Amino acid sequence: MKVHGAVFTTATRKVFACLYEKELEFELVPVDMRAGHHKKEPFISLNPFGQVPAFEDGDMTLFESRAINLYIAHAYEDKGTQLIYHGKKMAILSMWMQVEANQFDPVASKLVWELVIKLIFGMTTDEAVVEVQEAKLGQVLDIYEVRLGQSKYLGGDDFTLVDLHHLPNIQYLMGTQVKKLFDSRPHVNAWCTDILARPAWLKVLAMQPNN
């Protein structure tokens, strides 16, 4: 298995986390995004949209991190952590995966861009954008607080892909002023503490110095 990506990107980190949870060996093929290699050959042949990561498993080539992780979870279901359910429980899990993709990620990603990535590239944070997105994230986390008062994890009583997909953005935001939004909600705070301490996630963080 090969993962073509950059270790600092949230999407690539999702795939790393899944592979480590499944205890699978893989090769990282670094993509130099600063040099624009994700928009050129040979990477563009793997993902015509020019976004990391891309994934190869034998003759299977995939892009889009959530699709990659669903493939890994199904194809290697007998390995490592069981990250999916079956039947009615999978329907609930799928619903919360959609919540992560459509409600949490757009807001969290904008905050990571403003408060983390812009600083890395020497750009100026737009405080007005941050204020608006913080309010939106707070609304999402209010719903999470209720859900996590009913079950240990978002998808049910077990750690699954839905929790895993939150990890990269949460990790970055915990190093910013947005941390207070997670800390102020007891069930959300306990959930974050739990998932951020998973051995597989710590292996992902170890891939990039100075996290």
Rosetta blueprint (number, residue, H / E / L):
1 M L
2 K E
3 V E
4 H E
5 G E
6 A L
7 V L
8 F L
9 T L
10 T H
11 A H
12 T H
13 R H
14 K H
15 V H
16 F H
17 A H
18 C H
19 L H
20 Y H
21 E H
22 K L
23 E L
24 L L
25 E L
26 F L
27 E E
28 L E
29 V E
30 P E
31 V L
32 D L
33 M L
34 R L
35 A L
36 G L
37 H H
38 H H
39 K H
40 K L
41 E L
42 P L
43 F H
44 I H
45 S H
46 L H
47 N L
48 P L
49 F L
50 G L
51 Q L
52 V L
53 P L
54 A E
55 F E
56 E E
57 D E
58 G L
59 D L
60 M E
61 T E
62 L E
63 F E
64 E L
65 S H
66 R H
67 A H
68 I H
69 N H
70 L H
71 Y H
72 I H
73 A H
74 H H
75 A H
76 Y L
77 E L
78 D L
79 K L
80 G L
81 T L
82 Q L
83 L L
84 I L
85 Y L
86 H L
87 G L
88 K H
89 K H
90 M H
91 A H
92 I H
93 L H
94 S H
95 M H
96 W H
97 M H
98 Q H
99 V H
100 E H
101 A H
102 N H
103 Q H
104 F H
105 D H
106 P H
107 V H
108 A H
109 S H
110 K H
111 L H
112 V H
113 W H
114 E H
115 L H
116 V H
117 I H
118 K H
119 L H
120 I H
121 F L
122 G L
123 M L
124 T L
125 T L
126 D L
127 E H
128 A H
129 V H
130 V H
131 E H
132 V H
133 Q H
134 E H
135 A H
136 K H
137 L H
138 G H
139 Q H
140 V H
141 L H
142 D H
143 I H
144 Y H
145 E H
146 V H
147 R H
148 L H
149 G L
150 Q L
151 S L
152 K L
153 Y E
154 L L
155 G L
156 G E
157 D L
158 D L
159 F L
160 T L
161 L H
162 V H
163 D H
164 L H
165 H L
166 H L
167 L H
168 P H
169 N H
170 I H
171 Q H
172 Y H
173 L H
174 M L
175 G L
176 T L
177 Q L
178 V L
179 K H
180 K H
181 L H
182 F H
183 D H
184 S L
185 R L
186 P H
187 H H
188 V H
189 N H
190 A H
191 W H
192 C H
193 T H
194 D H
195 I H
196 L H
197 A L
198 R L
199 P H
200 A H
201 W H
202 L H
203 K H
204 V H
205 L H
206 A H
207 M L
208 Q L
209 P L
210 N L
211 N L
